[in-house]
Amino acid sequence: MTRVWKWNRPVTVREVLEDLRQERSIAYTTVMTVLDNLHQKGWVRREAEGRAYRYEAVSTRAAYAAALMNDAWSQSDNPAAALVAFFGMMSEEQRQALQDAVRIVGGPTAENPDSASRDGGR
């Protein structure tokens, strides 16, 4: 998926193969199988181009990461404790990014915890 997200456009098996071969030896059939598996799982869509396919990500890397975080959090038997533990692992830069994200969606922040009650709970 990293290679598909990297280009942010439909890619062929050959393009991914050539990119991967800059780092290591890998077979065409291996790349083809992985992309086919990603297609079967619904992570990429593909469109025929001649005898080959062009593969394109179904969602962004950010949306995928968000879905993973949401899935992990929702499986916790104590979501509040999971969030506290997660926040404790964050760097200062990550905490700032989190506060920026909360501001973007209009939620309360540490500096302004009353903003949710003033704006109807948004």
ChimeraX attribute file (.defattr): number of C-alpha atoms within 10 A of each C-alpha:
attribute: neighborCount
match mode: 1-to-1
recipient: residues
	/A:1	15
	/A:2	10
	/A:3	14
	/A:4	20
	/A:5	16
	/A:6	9
	/A:7	12
	/A:8	13
	/A:9	12
	/A:10	16
	/A:11	18
	/A:12	21
	/A:13	21
	/A:14	15
	/A:15	14
	/A:16	19
	/A:17	20
	/A:18	14
	/A:19	12
	/A:20	15
	/A:21	13
	/A:22	9
	/A:23	8
	/A:24	10
	/A:25	10
	/A:26	13
	/A:27	11
	/A:28	14
	/A:29	11
	/A:30	12
	/A:31	18
	/A:32	18
	/A:33	12
	/A:34	13
	/A:35	25
	/A:36	19
	/A:37	13
	/A:38	16
	/A:39	17
	/A:40	11
	/A:41	10
	/A:42	12
	/A:43	18
	/A:44	20
	/A:45	19
	/A:46	18
	/A:47	12
	/A:48	10
	/A:49	9
	/A:50	7
	/A:51	5
	/A:52	13
	/A:53	19
	/A:54	19
	/A:55	22
	/A:56	22
	/A:57	23
	/A:58	15
	/A:59	13
	/A:60	14
	/A:61	16
	/A:62	9
	/A:63	11
	/A:64	13
	/A:65	11
	/A:66	12
	/A:67	12
	/A:68	12
	/A:69	11
	/A:70	11
	/A:71	11
	/A:72	12
	/A:73	17
	/A:74	12
	/A:75	10
	/A:76	12
	/A:77	9
	/A:78	10
	/A:79	13
	/A:80	11
	/A:81	12
	/A:82	16
	/A:83	13
	/A:84	10
	/A:85	11
	/A:86	11
	/A:87	14
	/A:88	11
	/A:89	11
	/A:90	12
	/A:91	10
	/A:92	11
	/A:93	9
	/A:94	12
	/A:95	14
	/A:96	12
	/A:97	12
	/A:98	15
	/A:99	16
	/A:100	13
	/A:101	13
	/A:102	14
	/A:103	13
	/A:104	9
	/A:105	9
	/A:106	14
	/A:107	18
	/A:108	19
	/A:109	16
	/A:110	8
	/A:111	8
	/A:112	10
	/A:113	11
	/A:114	13
	/A:115	15
	/A:116	14
	/A:117	11
	/A:118	10
	/A:119	11
	/A:120	7
	/A:121	11
	/A:122	11
